[in-house]
């Protein structure tokens, strides 16, 4: 590494120029990276709902209804005209209304009241619309214009539109808040007014390289787009601080800038690479999720940490050489106070603080008993979208459209299926060829625009309107009962899909992923710790400390009585471990170094005093990044992820200084025996 560091120092201007060119190139690529806003696309191909969607896309031109539109003050005649107006909008595939279920030329008093009231009331008309999701914001805006301010628009299309507009607009807001905060925090940890600029510039380049190279992945999810840059900055800031503190140590020894930088790169490279390895492996554990959002986020975050590692070890020294004189002129005293007194206090209390361990089993049990959510169902409080949903549900009740595909031509069997489905209390209406046209009417004599939405060459399509939420035990129970009815009539020959069906498959998938991801994250991080610390027991103590903080973090929603997005739960479990285990590593390294010349309590006190200020900065940055995500993002899953990450950073930091010292003291003899080439100072007789 010394030779590489020497080459970087000698060619600092060329290195800086190369990174500048790469940054500009990647910056131009960032807007070109496709972003996917539909979580259903990340459900595994083998899931029943995914197979159903694939078959439906192959057999039919349009999808199931995914948005409900209420237009006020519309009577029967006007309702037909409004339907045609909606059908004419760009991005609209089909529109279902009352005239698709009953003969509107006959008096409505003779029709089924429940069917009529599901589409037309004295206040207005409700339309079930199938719209493409690629242009969701524009389509939602057009539908809202037709509905007018007194109308309402609600459904999956609205979810997608808010995800697109929210992700695009909020990333810049998050960065605008975070960057000044980072500068203020870094001023406390550095000794030059220019240090924060160089550090943030280095990591900013790494973020640009990471986000630009996402174009080679094909596409990324909107969740990855929203959190990757912020998390990359937050989790890799300490790499730059490691290098900076090492350079300052060499400078205080009288070395000139090239020598100090060369020594700093050589000295800190091992620590930085060890820290980044644990973080990268924690993120890569997400790659083994069957729910493909995990690999999407895991690859981008791991790649981001790798770019941060490269930028800190290569670009940062080059920039310090280029701006050497400016850094020297802007030197200032350290604003970080001494924490030696705090170290002595916590060192004395360390054995007694192990009582915290009594909370750990309770937290472990509680975090698995959370009320989990699997969809993006929450809208910003006070928004039109939230008001629209509440209005439509109050006026017409909860309505969800599901699609059931069965083999075409078995009309008797299909008729029996429809009868059994109609007996289910939650089924409001069924649109099919039999109910709309009649099984005795040949399809050849019916206009093609009436046949094509209901019949393909191979399948009959039944569109079920049901009184059901998108998720929850009642919604999932209905899906199971629908599958049972379909299985009875068409054993293994039917396909069922819809939002609640996809959500059920998503739930089953991520539940299975949970054990795999957490297990791999713990094993991979533990393996790196065993190599870095050359110990068998220390990895267990460090992982226990961070995992305990994770369990405490994720148990809080349970005790608070709030729900938790399961995607956030799963991601936080890996990200918090990978991002904050560095705190435990640095503290343990200082403890081991002090144990050579000091007794165990004194070593713990010194380690706390030496590392508290160093770790306070990255922990504060990660916590702030999480809470900024939480407060700015209008997307519930991103907001909850931010809250959990921010809270997790605080808990990990606290556990490293309140719980880990006691563990190291308690297991001190075992640590010495199981750590390679380690000898501790023994107490005098």
PyMOL commands that set and color helices and strands:
alter all, ss='L'
color gray80, all
select helices_A, chain A and resi 2-10+12-30+39-42+48-59+76-87+98-100+108-110+113-117+136-147+156-189+195-217+222-252+257-288+293-322+324-329+340-349+352-367+384-396+411-422+433-436+443-445+448-451+473-489+499-533+538-560+566-595+600-632+636-658+660-666+668-674
alter helices_A, ss='H'
color red, helices_A
select strands_A, chain A and resi 34-36+67-72+92-96+120-121+124-131+152-155+219-221+371-373+400-407+427-431+459-466+495-498+563-565
alter strands_A, ss='S'
color yellow, strands_A
deselect
rebuild
show_as cartoon
